[in-house]
Amino acid sequence: METQMVVAIGREALSATLMIAGPMLMFGLIVGLAISVFQAITQINEMTLTFVPKILAIALALLIFLPWMINVATDFARHMFDMIPMLAS
């Protein structure tokens, strides 16, 4: 196996990982930022206030994007399985 192929496989794996985790991370980031602004405006310094809304936002993102995320993961796995004969030579 050549170095270029290993780098390409690693790049594709990293890309698939970021695509799968991206929507949940973005929802958590947006909700966290909104709660931080709310806390700064109202001067409420409760650290536990952010956990429940972030968990709910991430669960909502998971429900919305789960079919797409499964599609990305299966496409990546299918591509890796299709590459097995090329790796043997």
C-alpha positions in Angstrom: 0.0 0.0 0.0 1.4 3.3 -1.0 1.7 6.4 1.2 -0.6 8.4 -1.0 -3.4 5.8 -0.6 -3.0 5.8 3.2 -3.2 9.6 3.3 -6.3 9.5 1.1 -8.0 6.9 3.3 -7.1 8.9 6.4 -8.4 12.1 4.8 -11.6 10.5 3.8 -12.1 9.0 7.3 -11.5 12.4 8.9 -13.9 14.0 6.5 -16.6 11.4 7.2 -16.1 11.8 10.9 -16.4 15.6 10.7 -19.5 15.4 8.5 -21.1 12.9 11.0 -20.3 14.9 14.1 -20.6 18.4 12.6 -24.4 19.0 12.9 -24.5 18.0 16.6 -21.4 20.1 17.4 -22.9 23.1 15.6 -26.2 22.8 17.4 -24.4 22.5 20.8 -22.2 25.5 19.9 -25.1 27.7 18.9 -27.1 26.9 22.0 -24.1 27.3 24.2 -23.3 30.7 22.7 -27.0 31.8 23.1 -27.0 30.8 26.7 -23.7 32.5 27.4 -25.0 35.7 25.9 -28.2 35.4 28.0 -26.1 34.8 31.2 -23.9 37.8 30.4 -26.9 40.0 29.8 -28.7 38.9 33.0 -25.6 38.4 35.1 -26.7 34.9 36.1 -23.5 32.9 36.8 -25.0 29.5 37.1 -22.6 26.9 35.5 -25.2 24.1 35.3 -27.7 26.2 33.3 -26.0 25.3 30.0 -26.1 21.5 30.3 -29.7 20.7 29.8 -30.3 23.0 26.8 -27.2 21.7 25.1 -28.2 18.1 25.7 -31.6 18.8 24.3 -30.2 20.6 21.3 -27.8 17.8 20.5 -30.6 15.2 20.9 -32.7 17.3 18.5 -29.8 17.5 16.0 -29.4 13.8 16.3 -33.1 13.2 15.5 -33.0 15.5 12.6 -29.7 14.5 11.0 -29.7 10.8 11.9 -30.8 9.4 8.5 -28.2 11.6 6.7 -25.5 10.6 9.2 -26.2 6.9 8.7 -26.0 7.4 4.9 -22.6 9.1 5.2 -21.3 6.3 7.5 -22.6 3.5 5.2 -21.2 5.2 2.1 -17.8 5.5 3.8 -17.9 1.8 4.9 -19.0 0.7 1.4 -16.2 2.6 -0.2 -13.7 1.1 2.2 -15.0 -2.4 1.5 -14.8 -1.7 -2.3 -11.1 -0.8 -1.8 -10.1 -4.1 -0.2 -9.3 -5.8 -3.6 -7.1 -2.9 -4.6 -5.2 -3.1 -1.3 -4.3 -6.8 -1.7 -2.4 -6.2 -4.9 
